[in-house]
Amino acid sequence: NITLFSPSTLSATPYYAHLHRAPDAHTLRIYDVLSGKCISRWASNAVGDESEEERVNCIAWALIPVPSQVEEGEAEVAESSKRGKKRRKSDGAAGSTEEVKKLASPKLILTMGLESGSIITWSPNGSMTSTLSHPTSTAAITSLAVPEGGHASGHLWSTQTDGEVRVWDLATGQLAARVTSLV
């Protein structure tokens, strides 16, 4: 079993992720720490299912950055140009700026490193965001990490049994870099 709390600086609501690794299937549950309720659940395929079973080795919280971060000033300029010349500048600008900021905030995800060398990204609300994979990434993932202070960069690092460290760009879903171990 693997458990992990979300870093409090990444989300207004703290989450707790619990991965139960049974021989026949893996089950992930994400809980809202404040309410104590399970808010989402993911399960790997059960034994006997014809599709390939997803075996999870590790989990880590990360942020997917918004492609174009909107600054407060840019939001106000954009909003005032939409309103036209006849309306006063103060009409609804504060509310719309807050809406733009909310839409532009990074998305918290839980990443799961698989034995297949792929990474599943899972939203706390209960939906799979994407699967990160690359033809050179076929060895089992042993560890996932977001560099300290690197949450804003949107990069996720993985170590794998083939001795490589891979850096993934979470915004594009692409492999950004590979480092081969000299050991």
N, C-alpha and C positions, 0 to 999 in steps of 0.2 A: 504494500500500500504506500502511496505517495500523497502527502498533503502539502498545501502551499497557500499562504495568505497573500492577497493582492497588496502591493505597496500602497499605503494610504495616500501618497502623493499623486498616484495615477488616477484615482477615481474618487468621486464624491461619496460613493457607497463602497465600503470595504467588502471584499468578497473572500470566500474561503473555497478552495478547490480541493476535492478529495478524489483520488483515483484508486479504485479497488482493482487490483490485478489478480484475478482468479485464473486458474488453468484453462478454463473454457472460454472466457470472455473478459474484457476489461470494461469497467463502468466508471465514468466520470460524473461527479455531481458538483455543481457550483451552488454555494449558499450565500445569501445576503447575511452578513454578520450581524447587522442591526436587528433584523426581524427573526433570524434563525431559520428561515424557510429556504428550501431548495428551489432555486429559480430556473435551473436548467439541468438536463441530463443527456449524456452521450454514452453509447455502448458500442463496443466492437462487435463484429459478427460472432454468432455462437458457433461452436464446433459442429461440423456437419453441413454448414451453409456452403454453397458452391463458390461464393465469391471469396477473394483472398481476405484473410483475417488481419486486422490492423492491431499489431502488438505495440503498446506504448512503453517506452523505456524511461522517459523523463518529461517534465512539464516546466514551463516558465511563463510568467506574465510579461507582456510587452505592449507597446503602443504602436498603432499604425498612424503615422502622421497624415494630416490632410494635405493633398497635393499643393494647394496654394493657400497658405495661411493669410487670412485677411486681417489687416491692422485696423484699429478703431477709426483712424482718420480716413482710410480708404473706404470703409463701410459707410461713413457719413457722407462722403463725396458721392459715392454710388447711389445712396438713397436720395440725396437732394436732387441729383440729376433725373431720377425717376419721377419725382413729384411734379416737376414742371415749374414754370415761372410764376404762375398765379397763386400758388399756395405759399404760406409762410414757412420759413426754414425750420421752425420748431415742431411742425406737424408730424408727430409720430416718429421722429428720428431716433429717440432713445430706445423705444421698443424694438424697432427694426435692427438697430445696431446690436442689441443683445441677442436677437434671433440669429444674425449673421455670425456672431461670436460663437453661439451654441453650435451652429452647423459646422463651424470651422475647427471645433475642438477635436484633438486626436481620439482615436477609438481604442479602448482597452480590449485586449484579446488574451486568451490563454493559448500558448503554443504547446503542442505535443509531439515529441520526437519519436519516430517509429523505427522498428527493426528493419524496415524496408529502405531506410535512408531518406524518407520523405518527412515533412512536417505538416501537421494539421493545425490550422488556426481556428479557434472556437470563440465565439462571442459569448460573454456572460449571459446574454438574453436567450441563448439556446439555439444559435444557428452556426453552422460551419461557414466560416468566411472564405477559406481557400485551402488548397493543398500546395505546399511548396515542394517542388521536386526538380531534379536536374539529372541528365543522363550519367554524369560522373558521381552522383550521390546515391550509391546503392548499398553502402555498408551501414550497419545498425548505428543509430545515433545514441550516444552515451550521455550527453549533457547538452543543455541549452542555457544561454546566458545573454543578457542585455548588458552592454558595457555600462559601468557606473557613470551616471550623467548622460548616458546615451539614449535614453528613452525618446528624446526629441528627434534623434537622428533616424529612428525607424529601422535600425539594424538589429539583427538577431544573429548570434554566433552559435554554431553547433560543432561539437567534437564527435568523431565517429571512429569505429573500430578499425578503419583503414589508415588511421594515423593522421588524417587531415582535419584541419579546422576550416569550416566554411562560414562565410559571412553572407547573410541573406538580407535583401532589401525588402522590407515588409510592405512598402507602398506599391512597389511594382511586382512583387512576388518572384523576383529574379535572383539568381545567385550573383552576388556582387564581387566576391573574392574567394580564393582558396589559398591556404597555407599548408604546405606539406611538412610534417614533422621530420627532423633530422635524426631522431632516435631509431 
